[in-house]
Amino acid sequence: TSFFSGINNILDKFNPGARQLINAGKAYLKALHDITYSKRLQARFPFLDMRREQVTASVIEPIYITGY
């Protein structure tokens, strides 16, 4: 095993919640990077609408087939 994997094993033994904390921090940073990237795109291309339109059930009307 390498030196760093040995440190990770020791960290997991003494503080098992540390792994969850590290993973939560990585997820937070990924979300932060994604938000800043989308804001940069909006600033560079203001004519693009980055929002997705949501289709709800109230928008869709039932279709009635007649003639049978």
Beta strands, then each sheet from edge to edge (+ up, - down):
end
